[in-house]
Amino acid sequence: MNITFWVLMILMLLVAIGMLVYPLLKARQHSTLAYRDSNLTINDEKIQELELDLQEGRIDQQYYKSAREELDRELLIDIPAENTENAADHYTNIARRHPALALVVSVFVPMVALLLYLELGMHNASDEGFVASQQQQATDKQPSIEEMTRKLEAKIAESGGSVQEWIMLARSHKYLGENDLAAKAFAVALEQDANNAQLMLELAEVLALNNNRVFSDEARTLVLRAQALEPDNPNTLWFAGVVEFQQGYHHKAIAHLTKLLPLTGGDVEVMKSIISVIAKSRQAIVDAGEEMPELEKMIGLEHMMAEARVASQAASMEATPEPAAAKASDMRLEVTVDVSDQVRQKFAANDIVFVYAKAKHGPRMPLAAKRLTLAELPASVVLDDSMAMVEGMNMSAFDELVISARVSKVGSAIAQSGDYIGQIDVTDKSADTILNIIIDTVVP
């Protein structure tokens, strides 16, 4: 639907109206000729001929009289009015202009034409496609996460940036995989909000991601500062336990994680993950020649798992830590990801798609993740234990998983309202099957 079409349609409509209105506005002057004058003149000519014939002897008096009476009768029959004057007036009125009728036609015709067009024409037939096209154009105009990040950088460069703006910038860089830039932005935000424990943990996490998922001394310092500020925060306790475990401070790791156990709310999968790290820390201490109490005594019977299978697995991890680690390294899932046609129309080709695994009953952080774009779908993705963000928090550590694929306009790793997602539960991780996920459900 373009301007040329509408111009042509209006011109054609004007031509049609003109053809209808012109006769109504033009007075036909030849019709105004008095009917009386024309008919009486003809009658007079015939009478003159009769009189001439009578004078020259071509007809007699009796024939003349009969012919004259016949002419008078014809004249009366030809005039439809009571007299010749009225007849002339009658025919003259037919030839007058009709501006009111012309105005009605000028308004009525285009109105009817437009209504018929809207009801039956191309506009109605292509309405759905036109709306879809408009939606697609609106979608294409949505800025990508990269564009939003660059705009935020420009804004911060101009104004200096608030704490929240620096945090947003840091998280954007993190989701884009730009860990160096993310670390710098988190550092600036932390300078402005020096006692923010959450910022310390996020900065430490980015530093670890940029160091092959190993916490450096700088990252350890940040985590311990956060733990000192919020000693009873489950997140700080977990990070502190993992950091100390990686750094070889196994006693401290056990102390932090045994404190974390009562805060799990009885979540079996979370407790399994915590006990796994405690068991490994204990085993490392034992291997160093130091005596340690049994695992059950270390964590306290009140914090043991309610299910016998969990306790058995934890004991097995203590006795044979190396085979368990080897098994974890072999854990992998192959996932094919696609998106429904309806959802594809709502997003741009460069919008971000996250494919990730989480514990069905456990921490909310992803155990493995892969980042794609919508244009790459359909695609096949492999999720494995090497993608774990921190040691001990991998797919092998949990019996039940949820594999998700989500498309996001803003590129946020955290689900937002308006994103679309597809999910599948995995209870048998040993099954050599390919998981199929279709992204077709809106995130409320």
C-alpha positions in Angstrom: 0.0 0.0 0.0 1.8 3.2 -1.2 1.2 6.8 -2.1 1.0 6.0 -5.8 -1.9 3.7 -5.3 -3.9 6.2 -3.3 -3.2 9.0 -5.8 -4.4 6.9 -8.7 -7.5 5.8 -6.8 -8.4 9.4 -5.9 -7.9 10.6 -9.5 -10.2 7.8 -10.9 -12.8 8.6 -8.3 -12.8 12.3 -9.3 -13.2 11.4 -12.9 -16.2 9.2 -12.1 -17.8 11.9 -10.0 -17.2 14.4 -12.7 -18.9 12.3 -15.3 -22.0 11.9 -13.0 -22.2 15.5 -11.8 -21.5 17.4 -15.1 -24.9 16.8 -16.7 -26.6 17.9 -13.5 -24.8 21.2 -13.4 -25.1 22.0 -17.2 -28.3 23.6 -18.5 -29.3 22.3 -21.9 -30.1 25.6 -23.7 -31.6 24.1 -26.8 -34.3 22.5 -24.6 -35.5 25.9 -23.5 -36.9 26.6 -27.0 -40.6 27.3 -26.4 -42.7 24.3 -27.4 -45.5 26.7 -28.2 -43.6 28.7 -30.8 -42.3 25.7 -32.7 -45.7 23.9 -33.0 -47.7 27.0 -33.8 -45.3 28.1 -36.5 -45.7 24.7 -38.2 -49.5 24.9 -37.9 -49.5 28.4 -39.4 -47.4 27.3 -42.4 -49.9 24.5 -43.1 -52.9 26.9 -42.9 -51.1 29.3 -45.3 -50.7 26.4 -47.8 -54.4 25.5 -47.5 -55.4 29.1 -48.1 -53.1 29.3 -51.1 -54.5 26.1 -52.6 -58.1 27.5 -52.0 -57.3 30.8 -53.7 -55.8 29.1 -56.8 -58.7 26.7 -57.1 -56.8 23.5 -56.3 -59.3 22.7 -53.5 -62.8 23.7 -52.8 -64.3 25.4 -49.8 -65.6 22.2 -48.2 -62.2 20.5 -48.3 -60.5 23.6 -47.0 -62.8 23.7 -44.0 -62.3 20.0 -43.3 -58.5 20.2 -43.5 -58.5 23.3 -41.3 -60.4 21.5 -38.5 -58.0 18.5 -38.8 -55.0 20.8 -38.2 -56.6 22.4 -35.1 -57.3 18.9 -33.7 -53.6 17.8 -34.2 -52.4 21.0 -32.5 -54.5 20.3 -29.4 -53.3 16.7 -29.2 -49.6 17.6 -29.5 -49.7 20.0 -26.6 -49.7 18.1 -23.2 -50.7 21.0 -21.0 -54.0 22.9 -20.8 -52.7 25.5 -23.2 -49.6 26.3 -25.2 -48.2 28.7 -22.6 -48.2 26.0 -19.9 -46.6 23.5 -22.3 -43.7 25.8 -23.0 -43.1 26.3 -19.3 -43.2 22.5 -18.7 -40.4 21.7 -21.1 -38.3 24.6 -20.1 -38.2 23.3 -16.4 -36.6 20.0 -17.4 -33.5 21.7 -18.7 -32.7 23.5 -15.4 -29.5 22.8 -13.2 -29.7 20.5 -10.2 -26.8 21.5 -7.8 -28.3 19.8 -4.7 -28.4 16.4 -6.5 -24.9 17.0 -7.8 -23.7 17.5 -4.2 -25.4 14.3 -3.0 -23.7 12.4 -5.8 -20.3 13.9 -5.0 -20.5 12.8 -1.4 -22.4 9.5 -1.7 -20.4 7.9 -4.5 -16.9 8.2 -2.9 -18.3 7.1 0.4 -19.9 4.0 -1.0 -16.7 3.2 -3.0 -14.5 3.5 0.1 -16.8 1.3 2.2 -16.9 -1.4 -0.5 -13.1 -1.2 -0.9 -12.5 -1.6 2.9 -15.0 -4.6 3.0 -14.1 -6.4 -0.2 -10.9 -4.9 -1.6 -7.2 -5.5 -1.3 -7.0 -3.7 2.0 -9.1 -6.3 3.8 -7.4 -9.2 2.0 -4.0 -8.1 2.9 -4.7 -6.8 6.3 -3.2 -9.6 8.2 0.0 -9.6 6.1 0.2 -5.8 6.4 -0.1 -5.9 10.2 2.5 -8.7 10.3 4.8 -6.6 8.1 4.3 -3.6 10.4 5.1 -5.8 13.5 8.2 -7.2 11.8 9.4 -3.7 10.9 8.8 -2.6 14.5 10.7 -5.7 15.7 13.6 -5.0 13.3 13.9 -1.5 14.8 14.3 -3.0 18.3 17.9 -2.4 19.3 20.1 -5.4 20.0 21.9 -5.9 23.3 25.1 -4.8 21.6 23.5 -1.5 20.4 22.0 -0.9 23.9 25.4 -1.6 25.5 27.2 0.9 23.2 24.5 3.5 23.8 24.8 3.0 27.5 28.6 3.4 27.2 28.1 6.7 25.4 25.7 7.9 28.0 28.1 7.0 30.8 31.0 8.6 29.0 29.0 11.8 28.7 27.5 12.0 32.2 29.9 9.9 34.3 27.2 7.2 35.1 25.4 6.2 38.2 26.0 3.0 40.1 23.0 1.4 38.5 24.2 2.4 35.0 27.6 0.9 35.7 26.0 -2.3 37.0 23.8 -2.5 33.9 26.8 -2.0 31.7 28.9 -4.6 33.5 26.1 -7.2 33.3 25.6 -6.4 29.6 29.3 -7.0 28.9 29.1 -10.2 30.9 26.2 -11.6 28.9 28.1 -10.6 25.7 31.1 -12.6 26.9 33.2 -9.5 27.2 34.5 -10.4 30.7 37.4 -7.9 30.7 35.0 -5.0 30.1 32.5 -6.5 32.6 35.2 -6.6 35.3 36.2 -3.0 34.7 32.6 -1.8 34.9 31.9 -3.9 38.0 35.0 -2.4 39.6 33.8 1.2 38.9 30.4 0.4 40.3 32.1 -1.1 43.4 34.1 2.1 43.9 30.9 4.0 44.1 29.2 1.5 46.4 32.1 0.0 48.3 29.9 -2.1 50.7 27.8 -3.9 48.2 28.3 -7.6 48.8 26.4 -8.6 45.7 28.7 -6.5 43.5 31.7 -8.1 45.1 30.4 -11.5 44.2 29.6 -10.6 40.7 33.0 -9.0 40.1 34.7 -12.1 41.6 32.6 -14.4 39.3 33.6 -12.4 36.2 37.2 -12.6 37.2 36.9 -16.3 37.6 35.2 -16.7 34.2 38.0 -14.8 32.7 40.5 -17.1 34.4 39.2 -20.5 33.2 36.6 -20.6 36.0 39.3 -20.5 38.7 39.1 -17.9 41.5 42.3 -15.8 41.7 43.7 -14.2 44.8 41.9 -11.0 43.9 38.6 -12.8 43.4 39.1 -14.6 46.7 39.6 -11.3 48.5 36.4 -10.0 47.0 34.4 -13.1 48.1 35.7 -13.0 51.6 34.9 -9.3 51.9 31.4 -10.0 50.8 31.1 -12.9 53.3 32.3 -10.7 56.1 29.7 -8.1 55.2 26.9 -10.7 55.0 28.0 -13.8 56.9 24.7 -15.5 56.8 23.9 -14.9 53.2 23.7 -18.3 51.4 25.3 -16.8 48.2 28.3 -15.5 50.1 28.7 -18.7 52.0 28.6 -20.8 48.8 31.1 -18.6 47.0 33.3 -18.6 50.0 33.2 -22.4 50.3 34.0 -22.9 46.6 36.8 -20.2 46.7 38.5 -21.7 49.7 38.2 -25.2 48.2 39.9 -24.1 45.0 42.6 -22.3 46.9 43.3 -25.3 49.0 42.0 -23.9 52.2 39.9 -27.0 52.9 39.2 -26.4 56.6 37.8 -23.0 55.8 35.8 -24.4 52.9 34.2 -27.0 55.2 33.4 -24.4 57.8 31.6 -22.1 55.3 29.7 -25.0 53.7 28.6 -26.7 56.9 27.2 -23.3 57.9 25.4 -23.2 54.6 23.7 -26.6 55.0 21.0 -25.5 57.5 20.1 -22.6 55.1 19.1 -24.9 52.2 15.6 -25.4 53.4 15.9 -29.1 53.0 16.4 -28.9 49.3 18.0 -32.3 48.5 19.7 -31.4 45.3 21.3 -28.3 46.8 22.4 -30.3 49.9 24.0 -32.9 47.5 26.1 -30.2 45.8 27.3 -28.8 49.1 28.1 -32.2 50.6 30.0 -33.0 47.4 32.4 -30.2 48.0 32.6 -30.9 51.7 33.4 -34.6 51.0 36.2 -33.6 48.5 37.7 -31.1 51.0 37.7 -33.7 53.7 39.3 -36.2 51.4 42.0 -33.7 50.5 42.8 -33.1 54.1 42.9 -36.9 54.8 45.2 -37.4 51.8 47.5 -34.8 53.3 47.9 -37.0 56.4 45.6 -35.3 58.8 42.9 -37.2 60.6 39.4 -36.1 60.0 36.0 -37.2 61.6 33.6 -39.2 59.5 31.5 -37.1 57.0 28.3 -37.8 59.0 29.8 -36.4 62.1 31.3 -33.4 60.3 28.0 -32.1 58.9 25.8 -33.3 61.8 23.1 -35.9 61.6 20.4 -33.2 61.6 21.7 -31.9 58.3 22.0 -35.3 56.6 19.8 -36.0 53.6 16.5 -37.6 54.4 16.9 -40.2 51.6 19.3 -43.1 52.0 20.5 -42.9 48.4 21.8 -39.4 48.9 23.8 -40.4 52.0 25.1 -43.4 50.2 26.2 -41.3 47.2 28.0 -38.8 49.5 29.8 -41.7 51.3 30.8 -43.0 47.9 32.2 -39.7 46.9 34.3 -39.7 50.0 35.7 -43.1 49.4 36.4 -42.8 45.7 36.7 -39.2 44.7 38.7 -39.7 41.5 36.2 -42.1 39.7 33.4 -39.7 40.6 35.3 -36.8 39.0 36.0 -38.8 36.0 32.3 -39.7 35.6 31.4 -36.0 36.0 33.8 -35.0 33.2 32.0 -37.4 30.8 28.5 -35.9 31.4 27.1 -34.3 28.2 23.7 -33.8 26.6 23.0 -33.1 22.9 20.1 -30.7 22.3 18.5 -29.6 19.1 16.8 -26.2 19.4 14.3 -24.5 17.1 11.7 -21.8 17.3 8.1 -21.8 16.1 7.2 -19.6 13.1 4.9 -17.5 15.2 7.7 -16.7 17.7 10.3 -16.1 15.0 8.1 -13.3 13.5 8.2 -11.5 16.8 12.0 -11.3 17.1 14.9 -10.1 15.0 17.5 -12.4 13.5 20.2 -11.0 15.8 18.2 -11.5 19.0 20.0 -13.7 21.5 19.0 -17.3 22.3 20.3 -18.9 25.5 20.4 -22.7 25.8 21.2 -23.8 29.3 20.8 -26.6 31.9 19.7 -26.0 35.5 19.1 -28.3 38.4 15.4 -29.1 38.7 15.7 -28.9 42.5 18.7 -26.9 43.3 20.5 -23.5 42.8 19.2 -21.2 40.2 22.5 -20.6 38.5 23.0 -22.4 35.1 25.1 -25.6 35.3 26.0 -25.3 31.6 25.0 -22.7 29.0 25.4 -21.9 25.3 24.7 -18.6 23.6 23.3 -18.3 20.0 21.4 -15.9 17.8 17.9 -16.5 16.4 19.3 -16.6 12.9 21.3 -19.7 13.8 18.2 -21.8 14.6 17.6 -24.6 14.1 20.8 -25.7 15.7 22.3 -28.6 17.6 24.0 -27.7 20.9 26.1 -29.9 23.3 26.0 -29.1 27.0 28.6 -30.7 29.2 30.3 -30.5 32.6 33.2 -28.4 31.1 30.7 -25.5 30.9 30.2 -25.3 34.7 30.8 -21.8 36.0 32.3 -23.0 39.2 33.8 -26.4 40.2 31.3 -28.8 41.7 28.3 -27.0 40.2 27.9 -29.1 37.0 25.3 -31.3 35.5 26.7 -34.5 37.0 26.1 -33.2 40.5 22.3 -33.4 40.1 19.9 -36.2 39.3 17.2 -34.2 37.6 17.8 -31.4 35.2 15.7 -28.9 33.3 17.1 -28.0 29.8 15.8 -24.6 28.5 16.1 -22.6 25.4 15.0 -19.0 25.5 15.0 -16.1 23.1 15.4 -12.6 24.5 15.1 -9.2 22.8 17.4 -7.5 25.4 19.9 -10.3 25.6 19.5 -10.8 29.3 20.6 -14.1 30.8 17.8 -13.6 33.3 14.3 -14.4 31.9 12.3 -11.3 31.3 8.6 -10.8 30.7 8.0 -11.0 26.9 10.8 -13.5 26.3 9.8 -16.9 24.7 11.1 -20.2 26.1 11.0 -23.9 25.5 11.9 -26.5 28.2 12.3 -30.2 28.8 13.0 -32.2 31.9 15.8 -34.7 32.0 15.6 -37.5 34.6 17.7 -40.2 32.8 21.0 -38.5 32.0 22.5 -41.8 30.9 20.1 -42.2 27.9 21.9 -41.7 24.6 19.2 -39.6 23.1 19.0 -36.2 21.4 16.8 -33.7 23.3 14.5 -31.6 21.1 13.3 -28.2 22.3 10.9 -25.8 20.5 10.8 -22.3 21.7 7.0 -21.5 21.7 5.9 -20.3 25.2 5.9 -16.7 26.4 7.5 -15.8 29.7 4.8 -14.1 31.8 
